[in-house]
Amino acid sequence: MSIKWKQIGGFAIAAFLFVAVQSQAAQEDRAAEGQKLYDDLCAICHTEKPAKMMGQPVDGLVAKMNKVKSLTPPPNEKVEQMQEALKPLSDQDLKDIAVYLNGLK
């Protein structure tokens, strides 16, 4: 009986590790997409490594981008430029940028 439980435990650990590795790979892909978008659209005005956004929670960063995206009318020219950059981006694009920024140290 204990051999069977050890086998089940071994399979469970292997399955957990497989899922964890797959999840990490997906996160790295999202961060790579986010870096490309950030470099192409955001780094023009923001620095390459924006200290205030580095390591921030993903949901908070997405919320801030969505807030800027929806300001009407934009309060100044910089916000208007950011809105133009954000306008064509999907929710997944915003999340990818946030994942990238979250991973910066």
C-alpha positions in Angstrom: 0.0 0.0 0.0 2.8 2.5 0.8 4.4 1.9 -2.6 1.2 2.8 -4.3 0.9 6.1 -2.3 4.6 6.8 -3.1 3.9 6.3 -6.8 0.8 8.6 -6.7 2.8 11.2 -4.7 5.6 11.0 -7.3 3.1 11.5 -10.2 1.5 14.4 -8.3 4.8 16.1 -7.8 5.8 15.6 -11.4 2.4 17.0 -12.6 2.8 20.0 -10.3 6.3 20.7 -11.6 5.2 20.4 -15.2 2.4 22.9 -14.6 4.8 25.2 -12.7 7.3 25.1 -15.6 4.6 25.7 -18.2 3.3 28.6 -16.2 6.7 30.2 -15.8 7.3 29.8 -19.6 4.0 31.5 -20.3 4.9 34.3 -17.9 8.2 34.8 -19.6 6.5 34.9 -23.0 4.1 37.6 -21.7 6.9 39.6 -20.3 8.8 39.4 -23.6 5.7 40.7 -25.5 5.3 43.4 -22.9 8.9 44.5 -23.2 8.6 44.8 -27.0 5.4 46.9 -26.6 7.0 49.0 -23.9 10.1 49.6 -25.9 8.1 50.5 -29.0 5.4 52.7 -27.5 6.3 53.7 -23.9 10.1 54.2 -23.7 9.8 57.2 -26.0 8.6 59.2 -23.0 9.3 57.0 -20.1 12.8 55.8 -19.3 14.0 52.4 -20.3 13.7 51.3 -16.7 11.0 53.4 -15.1 11.7 53.3 -11.3 8.2 54.2 -10.2 6.6 51.4 -12.2 9.3 48.6 -11.7 8.0 45.7 -9.5 4.5 47.2 -9.1 1.6 44.8 -9.0 0.3 43.8 -12.4 -3.4 44.7 -11.7 -2.4 48.1 -10.4 -0.4 48.9 -13.4 -3.2 47.8 -15.8 -5.7 49.9 -13.8 -3.4 53.0 -14.1 -3.0 52.5 -17.9 -6.8 52.0 -18.3 -7.4 55.2 -16.2 -5.1 57.2 -18.5 -6.7 55.6 -21.5 -10.1 56.8 -20.5 -9.5 60.3 -19.3 -11.7 62.7 -21.2 -10.6 65.3 -22.0 -6.9 64.6 -21.4 -5.5 67.1 -18.9 -2.3 67.8 -20.8 -0.3 67.0 -23.9 1.7 64.2 -22.3 -1.5 62.4 -21.2 -2.9 62.9 -24.7 0.3 61.3 -26.2 0.0 58.4 -23.8 -3.6 57.9 -24.7 -2.7 57.8 -28.4 -0.1 55.1 -27.6 -2.5 53.1 -25.5 -5.6 53.4 -27.7 -4.9 50.5 -30.0 -3.7 48.2 -27.3 -5.9 45.3 -26.1 -6.4 44.3 -22.5 -3.9 41.5 -23.1 -1.3 44.0 -24.4 -1.7 46.2 -21.3 -1.3 43.2 -19.1 1.8 42.1 -21.0 3.3 45.5 -20.5 2.4 45.3 -16.8 3.9 41.8 -16.5 7.1 43.2 -18.0 7.2 46.2 -15.7 6.4 44.0 -12.7 9.4 41.8 -13.4 11.9 44.7 -13.5 14.1 45.1 -10.5 
